[in-house]
């Protein structure tokens, strides 16, 4: 799963080849130092991981996670 927006202007500034595949370690370092390159936010609840692209997805998925969590 890609976590970094390869077309982001900041990534193009810091990487010689922004389209190159980054190692896991390099991707984590990039996200730590340049969080603006993160492709989409994510909801994480234990082992559950959901990529969020719109505000509506937050509401929809948080409701599901809360339902699962309270059962």
Residue, then its C-alpha position, 0 to 999 in steps of 0.5 A: x500500500x502506498x502511503x506517500x503522494x508521489x506527485x507531492x511538490x515537497x517529495x519532488x524537492x527531497x527525492x531525486x526520483x519521487x517515483x522510485x519505490x521507497x523502503x519501509x524505513x525510508x517511507x517512515x522517515x519521509x512521513x516523520x519529516x514531511x507529513x504533508x506527503x501522506x497520501x490520505x489520513x487513516x483511522x486506526x483502531x487496534x488491527x483495523x485500518x481504514x484509509x480516509x479520502x473524504x470527511x464523510x468517510x470519517x463519520x461513516x467509519x468511526x460509527x462502525x468502529x465505535x459499534x464494533x468497539x462497544x459490542 
